[in-house]
């Protein structure tokens, strides 16, 4: 089935201990789409300014991403700048310029409203509700959010949670959303609010999948070098949802397999700047890394 993602497309300036890149393609929907399109047809809905480079549109379109929902508004494209610490686990946000993203109102093209799967990127919960009101017959809905919305718009976020199948967040966000330190207790609380599944991202320690009757854990792949961690979580989400969109099994077994593919795509993303790490590997390379991850999980 086709997969629709609604989120941000941005121009990032990133500095790590290895190098610096200025105004490269970034944003949650960009990373998500680049990872997901390796497995399923993807449509992207976002907004950019008149200054958005045509080459970045071409880059996405040539990978098979449907960008008919990529709106162009008068003004500047959303920009983010950050600097990573030596351990690559911490970063400082140096600047955030919302530009046209500040007034983004997602309008779904008629064709993509009937996509089988939907992922709501990290945007205002009011906008996520607008998207949910526009789709028709969607089989599986995934959701991302962050502490800003958890603290600032809890009532709207609660409405969104009641209408999705999956919430995908990190440890800190799970604890902030529930007030529970134990991830198991936090998961039970979240599952009681609507989603059937919860994925908790744990960075270099992997990810956890929770559902009503079980838990599944996937380790992160060991890498010789991390170049740029930006977009790792969005790439995980893209690999996860992209793989799931091509499956008939939307139950726990299907989602456990999706966890493997999300982890693999996140590992490629951090090996280069911008989307470059996601665009280089071919299908055999992706499959080989998946086998390497499964080998880490085998006993004997």
Secondary structure, DSSP 4 states (H G I P E B T S, - for coil): --EEEE---EEEEEE-SS-EEEEEEE-HHHHHHHHHTTTS-EEEEEEEETTS-HHHHHHHHHTTEEEEEEEEESSPPPEEEEEE-TTSS-EEEEEEE-GGGGG------GGGGG-SEEEE-SS-HHHHHHHHHH--S-SEEEE---HHHHHH-HHHHHHHHTT-SEEEEEHHHHHHHHS-SSHHHHHHHHHTTT-SEEEEE-GGG-EEEEETTEEEEEPPPP-S-----TTHHHHHHHHHHHHHHT-S--SHHHHHHHHHHHHHHHHHHTTSSTTHHHHH--HHHHHHHHHHHHHHH---
